[in-house]
Amino acid sequence: MKRFLGQSGVIPSILNFDAGQVTNKMRSKVGKLIDSKPMSFDAATIANVSRATAPLAAWVKANVRYSEVLLKIEPLTKELNGLVDKLQKF
């Protein structure tokens, strides 16, 4: 993890991550990883090992949940965008 976080460009890529680009396949793979190794994503457990990785694990879990929300509201978002387009044409 230290090696990963030490790479150039990692922090900007994390900050600019777009959960809307997460596919079902990605979400499924990460979800399985979280479910199979729950202690690896437990804040208290991780903080004992590395204070830097605890927030990253929380970020991963939050983005999985956020991508699920985006998936659920996708039909509403498409409808809204369609209505906005119609409104702008008037």
N, C-alpha and C positions, 0 to 999 in steps of 0.2 A: 504494500500500500504506500509506503514511504517513497518507493521508486516511482510509482504511478503519480503521486501528488507532486513529485519533484520535476516531472517533465514540463518542458516549456509549453505553454498554451492550454494546460489543463484547467487552470482557474478560470480563464475567460470562457472556455467551452462549457464549464459547469454553470457559470453565471448566465450564459446565453442559451442554455438548454431549453428546447421547446418541447414540452410534454405533449403537444398536439401532434408531434411527429412519431410518437410511440405507436408501434403496430401491435396488433393482437398477439402476434408471435413473440415479440419482445416482452410484452407485459406478462405473458404466460411463462416465459423462461425465467424472468426475474421473480415472479410470484412463486414459482416452484423453488427457486433458490432460497427465497426468504422463508418459505414454509419448511424446507428441509433443514435449514440451519438457523432457527430462530434466535439462538443465543448470539450468533454473529451480527444480528441486527438489534440486539437489546442494548439500549444506551448505557445502562449501568455496567454491563459486562464489558462493552467496548471501551468505555472511559477508563477502566482499570488497565487496559492494554495500551491504548493510544487515545489521548484527548483529541487529536486532530481527526481521527476517523469516526468518532461518535456522531458528530454533526453530519458527516457524509452519509452514514448509514441512515440517519433520520431523513436526509434529503432524498435518498433513493426510495424509501418507503413512501414519503409524501408525494413524490412524482408518480409513483405507480398508482396511488389513490387518485391523484389529480387527473391522470390520463384516463382512468376509469370514469370519472365525472365528465370529462370532455366527451367521451364516447357516448355516454347516456344523453347528454344534451345536444349532441350533433344534429339530430333532426330539427330541433328548435333553432339552433344557430343557422342552419341552412334556410329555414323558413324566414327568420329575421333578415338575413342577408338578401333574400329575394324581395321581401317587402321594402327594404331600404333602397334596393335598385329601382323598384317601381316608383317609389316616392321621388327619387332623384330625377326620373325621367319626366315628371310633371313640371 
